[in-house]
Amino acid sequence: MVTFREAVADSARGALCAVIAINDDGARLFGRVPGLRSGADYFNFFAPLRAQLCNDDPDDTPVPEPPFEGGQCVGTNYTVTGVATIYPFANCEPIINNFSASFPGPIRGLVTRTNNPSGPLCVAGGNQVFLRYGPDSNIQESLVAGAGRGATFSITSVTPVGSGPNDCGDPPIVVPPPGPVTRPTTIIYNTNEGDEVTIEGDWTFSPFFSVGDLSIKVPFTLDLGGVEWSGNVEISPEFNLEISPRVNFGGSGQPDDPTGLPPAEPVVPPLPEPEEDDSAIIGVIIRSSPDGELRQTAILTNGMPTIYAPRLASCSFAIESSLTVAWTSDIDVKNRDCYIPCPVPTGAVGVSVTAMPGWTCTWTAVRGRPLT
């Protein structure tokens, strides 16, 4: 018999093995690794990690391919050939053009700028695809495809003009920015009575984080028919599933079945991942409302809110440093409409609040310019 937790753990491992294959999904999940965005450490990081998690032979792990070969010598002129898809404004019918032109090396690759990403397909100011080239002291761009929003370009070859050298390596691997990855899943488990249950759902993995012991964890949300589970999957140094609500009961005949779960035990919330363009969190506004028997002492004051002792709630800020994200010590919340500043001058990437018994809390992160 397969318990629900065992089925979820197997599904998590399988989904992550598929995600961290050498592809764009894996790059999104591990986009915070230093050097990964330029491709320098991509293979060295992924190969042993995937081999460990998926029981693969490290020598059989596929090596990611650069967008094209060669083209990196300074002082050599290169002929770049490619295929452009262009959408003229007149009839919105795509035109496929073969492209060939010469540029001084190194050939750096393509960049697409979209001025109207949500507008009609064939409008002025849509996609423009530029080829970047030239030495570090004089990087230039040349338009290779443009017009409608769907305009694209792909490089088919880069070859030296004449007898120029072409032994200066390949361009960096192109990887997307970090972000969440969603994959469908099927969970099949047995109830305590031996009945087999099949549930369709989706895993959503967020970019990984590393904690002080150098373990690598991936926050996740598992949606099974509208019921959500969350937690972290540790993938290094060993595989371990941390899920909330808890589903690992065991002993004394207690069920390992999501249809009869006891109340969730308090868990540490998943560490958040900052978005690149977001301002830092400099504080949090917390509003508390009574919802049961009050266990706090109300201390009346003159000209300021009533103080509740020992506290109404506790809050903590998630602080990022290099690849490590950790929580600050708990901070007491002592009035019903409370502002708590972040204790770290550089600001935080996340905040969480835990209400005391008898209270319900809502909170809003305050973003702005850090003190440093």
N, C-alpha and C positions, 0 to 999 in steps of 0.2 A: 504493500500500500504506500502511496505517495501522499505525504501531508501537504497542506496548503503552503506552509513555509518552504518545504523542500522544492515544491513546484515553482514557487516564486524565485527562489535562489537560482535554480537551474535556468529559468527564463532570463533572469538578470545576466547571468554569465553568458548565455548564448547571444543575447541582444548586444551586450558590450563587445563580445568578440567580433560581431558583424560591424559594429560602429567603428571600432578602432583598427579595422583593416586599413591598409594604406590608402585612404581616400579622403574626400572633403569632410565627411562626417567626423572622422577621427581628428582631423585638423581643427574643426570647430570645438571639439570636446577638450583638446589639449592646446588650444591657441595661446595660453599664457606661458608656455614653456619658453624661456629666453632663447632667442635665435630661431624659434620655430617659424615665425612669420617670414623670415628670409629663406627658410628651408635648410639652414646650415646644420641643425641638429635633428632634423625630422626623422630620418631613418634610425639614427643611433638611439633615439628615445623610444620609438615605437617598436622596433624589432624585439628587444628582450622583454618588453612589457606584454606584448601580445603573445609571445611564446610562452610566458609564464601563466598568463590568464587562460589561454586557450589550449595549453598543452601542445603547442606547435613546435616544430623543429626550427630553431632560430635561423638555420641556413636556408630554410625554405620560405622564409618571410619575403614577400615581394619587395623589391626596391622601387621607390617612387620615381616616376619619370619626370625629367624637366620638360618645360613646354616646347623646347627644341634643342638640338645639339649644337655645341660650338658657339661661334659668333662673339667671343668675349675678348679678343685681342685688341688692345689700343693701337691705333695706327693702321689697322687693316680695314679696307672697305668691303662691305658684305652686300650681296644681293639677297634681299628678303622677298620670298614669294608667299602668297597667301590667298585666301578666298574671302571676299567681302560680300555680305548680304545687305543690300541697300533698299530702302523703301521710299520711292519717289512720292512727292506730295500729290501729284496729279491723279493717279489711279490706285495708289496704295498696293500695287502688285510688286512683290519682291523681285529684285534683279540680282542675279549672282554674277559677280565680277571676279575674274582672276587678276591678281595684283602682283606686280614685280617692280622693284625699285632698289637703288643702291643707297646705303647709309654707312657712315663711319662707325666702327666698333668702339666699345662693346654694344651689342644689341641687347637691350634690357627687357624687352617684352612689351605688352599691351596694357593700356589703361583706358577704361570706359567711363565717360562722364554723361550722366543722364540729367537733362535739365527739366524734363517733364515726365517723371516716372509713372504718374497715374493718368495722364491724358490719353487722347486717341493715339492709335498706332502710328499714323502718318501725319505728323504735325511738324512745323518748323521748331527747331530747338529740341529735338529728341535726342537719341543716342549719338554720341560722337566717340569713335574709337581712335586712339592715338598710339603710334609706335614710339617708344622712348629709346634713345640711342645716344652714343657719344661718351667721352671720358668723364670722370667725376667733376672735372673743372668746367665742363661745358655740356651738360646734359640737355638734349633737345627733344622736341616732340614733333611728329608729323602726322597729320590727319590721314587715316587709311580707310575709314568708313564713316558715314554719317547719314543724316536725314532723319528718317522715321525712328520711333522709339524702339523698334525691334532690330535696328542695324547692328550687325555683329561682324567680327573679323577673326579668322584663325590662321596662324602661321603654319605653312606646310614645309618650308625649308629655309635655311640660312647658310649660304655658301660664300667663301671668299672670292673677291674679284681678282682675276689674274693669279699671281703666284704668292699672294700675301699669306702669312702664317695663320693657322687656325688651331693652335695647340694650347690655348689659355683656359680650357675648361668649359663647362656648360653653365647656363644661367641658373639662378636659384629656383628651387621648386616653388610654384605658386600655390599658396594655401589661403583659404578664406579666413575672415576674422572669427574669434571665438564666439560661440553662441549655443543655445540648446539644440538638441537633436531628438527627434521623435521616431520611434519604431513600433510597428504593431507587434502584438504577441498573443499567444494562446496559452492559458494556464489550465492544466489538466491535473486534478488532484482527487483524492478519495476522502469521503466523509468517514466519521467514526463507524458508521454502519457498513462501510465498504462500497458505497455507491460512488461511481465516477462522475465528477462534475467538470464541465468544460466552460471556461469563460474567455471571451474575446476582450482584448483591451489594448492599451498603448503605454509604452514606456516613454517618458520624457527625461532625458539626461541633461544636466546642466554642466558647464565647464568645471573641470576638476579643481580641487584645492589640496594643498599639502599642509600637514600639521607638524608640530614640533618634533615628533619622532620620525619624520620623513615618510610617513605613510601617505599614500595617494588615495583620495576618496572622491567619489563622483556623486553629487546630490541628484536625487531622482524624484519623480512623481509617477505613480502607477495608477492608471485609470482603468478600472474593471467595471464596465457597465454603469458608469456614473458614480461609483464609489472610489474615492481616491485614497491611496496609501502614499506615504512619503518617507524619506530617510536618506541614507548614504550607503553606497557600495564601496567598501574598501577593496582595492585591486592590487595593492602592494603595501607591505611585503607579503601579505596573504589575502585570500579572498574572504570577505566577511560582509554579511548583509545586516544593516541596521534599519529596521522598518518600524513605522508608527502608523496606526495602533499596532501593538505587539501581537505577533501571531505564534510565538514560540512559548508554549505553556508547559506541556510535558508533566508527567507524574500525577498520581492520584486520579487518573482517569479524566483529567481536564481536556476539553476538546482542542484540537488544532484545526479549527474550522471557522472561516470568516463569518458564517451565519450566526454564530453564537459568541461573539467577542465580549469580554468584560470591558469596563471603562478603560480607556487608554491610560497608561502610566505616564507621568511627566517625562518628557524627553528633551534633549538639547535640540533646538531647532536647527535645520540645515544651514550651514554657513552660506551667505548670499554671495553672488558674483557681481561685481560692479560693472556697469556699462561704461564704455569709454568716454562718452560725452556727458555723463551725469556729474553734477556737482557733488562734492563730498557732503556727507550727513554731519551737520554740526550740532544737532540736538534733536529732541523728540518732544512732542506735545501729547500728554497722556490724560484721558478723561476717564474717571472711574465712577461706576454706578453700583449701589448695593443690590444684591440679588438673593440674599439669604440672611441667616443669623450673623450679626456683626460681632466680631471678636476683638475689635480694636477699641482703644480709648480715644474719645473725641476731646481735644483740648481747645477750648474757645480762646480766640485771640482778639485783639483790638486793631482793626484796620487792615487785616490780612486774612486769608482763608483759614478755616478750621484745620488744625493739625491732627492727624490720626496716628496714634502710636500702637505698635511699633512701626507699621507701614500698611499701605493699601496694596502695594505691588512692588515688584523689583524689576529693574530694567538693566540691560547690558548692551554694549555696542560692539560690533564686529570690526576689528581693526586689521587692515591688510599691510603686510610688510614683505616685499619680494614675493615668494610663492606661498607664504604662510598667512593664513587668516585665523585669528583667535579672538575670543570674547574677553571684554573687560570684566573686572569684578562686579558683583551686583551692586546696584545703586537703589537706595530706598525711595519710594514714592509716597509722600506723606500728606498730600492734599488732593482733592477731587479733580481739579483742573490744574495740571502741573506741567511745567516746562523743565526738562532736564538737559543741560548742555553736555555735549560729548567731552569727556575728560582728556582726550588726546588732541593736541593742537592741530594735527594734520587732518582730523576728521575721520569718519567711519564709512564703511561700505555697507553696513546693515545695522539694524537695531531690533531688539526683541523685548517684550514685556510679559511678565508672568504675574497674574493677579493673585492676591491672597484669598483664602476661603471666605465666601460671603460677598465677593466683589466681582464685577465684570469690567474689563478695561478695553478701550479702543485707543489707538495711538497713530500719530502721523509724524513721519520723519521730516525734519526741517533741514533743507539743503541750502548751502551757500558757500561763501569763500572761507576756507580754513584759516586759522590764526597764523599759519606759517606759509 
